[in-house]
Amino acid sequence: MSSSDLYDLGDRPPLGEVPGRMHAFLVRQDRFGEPAKAWQREVIPVPELGPQDVLVYVMATGINYNNVWAALGYPIDVIADRQKKGEPEDFHAGGSDCSGIVWAVGDEVTNVRVGDEVVVHSGWWAPDDPWVLSGRDPMLAPSTRIWGYQTNYGSYCQFARAQSHQCQPKPPHLSWEQAGCYLLCASTAYRMLMGWSPNVVEAGDPVLVWGAAGGLGSMALEIVSALEGRAVAVVSDDAKRRFCLDHGAVGVIDRRNFDHFGRMPDTEGPDYRDFIKGARAFGKAIWEVLGERASPTIVFEHPGESTLPTSGFVCATGGMIVICAGTTGYNVTLDLRYHWMMQKRFQGSHLSNDEQAAAVNRLIIEKKVDPCLSATYSFDEIGEAHQLMRENRHPSGNMACLVNATTPGQGASA
Ligand SMILES: NC(=O)c1ccc[n+]([C@@H]2O[C@H](COP(=O)([O-])OP(=O)(O)OC[C@H]3O[C@@H](n4cnc5c(N)ncnc54)[C@H](OP(=O)(O)O)[C@@H]3O)[C@@H](O)[C@H]2O)c1
């Protein structure tokens, strides 16, 4: 049932008409904990727009690991963090990926119009940040935040508030849920693989991809393959092997065949020999996949603590270990002797700027990169989808939840 103040999901107001309230999935501080319980559906006011903002009528949302962290309230309490900066809301209406229709625009918006079908990338920065205004990479600006994690009113809202520069055209050949599932991971993976010149993927380059069947990893496989590199996938499950081969990997390594992972032991201690033996065996497994004694010119990292010593060891001379997370822990160890003697680079990377999001979106529009939609859930399953992710039980690729698109398969026009 609809009214001018609140519409049911999928029940569209006239284009451009903004109701007072909306459905949204929220976390509140008194239910921080397991995502299945922390995320709950509520009705909240539709937010006001700033002059450079857009309101997106969300058709489908992607599910990302950052909102597992938001549910846990760890490593930061995003609600308290925003309140310290003066924002009044005592809830987190998250979601960092979506497809939808531009429903309203701020006074200064020129790049999109009401009615445009868009996907939204998750790099957010203050429009008046002097660093941004100077024309330098906004992802390095002090004001940069992750949309729908560090900002409120993300894609788990019926109407999401984003900055207009975050919008990219929706690939016409994709359904709403295919289009809503990929941009955060794809743009992050693109910056990791192509943003840190001269360590970028070139034809024939071997690239080691940890967690290759995950959201980030699957996008890395697709991008490396589109750029004619050779992606070596690492997984921990036989069922993921076929997925990786189907999405661009030249071969797959099962990390369960090795037991040297974890923090690197003291280089002078008795356990170091076992570590180095395991790391060498892992390097040999890479050679076997590649069919030659070649080392990865890029190691695509995100597990962090558990895998970094191995990543540092197997990376090629002059190569780069590029990392965007520490899912297994933050206290990392690295054998510096290999690092300096072989002149390797250890590069942090985070989300993407507009150009990088546009570049990877073009690869999707050109059908060179598949969004790797794994499974589509309903709006009311947003908490469950995060729970699957927290327990590493989620299906390979990127998950989506329907928001205003009430039936899967809608939205593709080409
Ligand atoms: N900074 C950024 O811009 C950014 C952007 C996107 C995501 N992230 C972060 O990146 C991480 C991964 O995100 P995602 O979306 O790819 O998550 P995901 O879909 O859950 O994939 C993570 C993968 O990591 C692998 N993994 C789990 N435990 C591991 C271990 N002990 N050793 C090696 N691999 C392990 C798993 O694969 P196997 O078990 O098959 O090996 C899993 O598929 C999260 O922490 C997320 O918050 C950061």
The ligand as a Gaussian input file, in Angstrom:
#p B3LYP/6-31G(d) Opt

LIG

0 1
 N       39.985000      -1.035000       1.221000
 C       39.138000      -1.263000       0.280000
 O       38.954000      -0.425000      -0.592000
 C       38.369000      -2.554000       0.230000
 C       37.431000      -2.775000      -0.776000
 C       36.763000      -4.003000      -0.822000
 C       36.991000      -4.947000       0.178000
 N       37.883000      -4.679000       1.173000
 C       38.161000      -5.672000       2.212000
 O       38.786000      -6.782000       1.577000
 C       38.487000      -7.976000       2.267000
 C       37.948000      -9.013000       1.274000
 O       36.714000      -8.533000       0.740000
 P       35.837000      -9.465000      -0.209000
 O       34.628000      -8.695000      -0.573000
 O       36.666000     -10.048000      -1.274000
 O       35.450000     -10.600000       0.837000
 P       35.051000     -12.102000       0.539000
 O       34.143000     -12.209000      -0.636000
 O       34.613000     -12.645000       1.853000
 O       36.413000     -12.797000       0.122000
 C       37.483000     -12.934000       1.016000
 C       38.237000     -14.198000       0.664000
 O       39.352000     -14.292000       1.545000
 C       39.709000     -15.640000       1.620000
 N       40.247000     -15.939000       2.939000
 C       39.549000     -16.045000       4.095000
 N       40.396000     -16.384000       5.092000
 C       41.628000     -16.461000       4.533000
 C       42.901000     -16.789000       5.038000
 N       43.094000     -17.112000       6.331000
 N       43.943000     -16.827000       4.178000
 C       43.773000     -16.536000       2.866000
 N       42.573000     -16.228000       2.332000
 C       41.528000     -16.179000       3.158000
 C       38.476000     -16.483000       1.343000
 O       38.779000     -17.354000       0.278000
 P       39.319000     -18.838000       0.484000
 O       38.838000     -19.305000       1.832000
 O       38.709000     -19.591000      -0.648000
 O       40.820000     -18.748000       0.382000
 C       37.436000     -15.465000       0.874000
 O       36.834000     -15.858000      -0.344000
 C       37.520000      -7.584000       3.388000
 O       38.243000      -7.407000       4.584000
 C       36.953000      -6.248000       2.911000
 O       36.509000      -5.446000       3.978000
 C       38.593000      -3.509000       1.205000

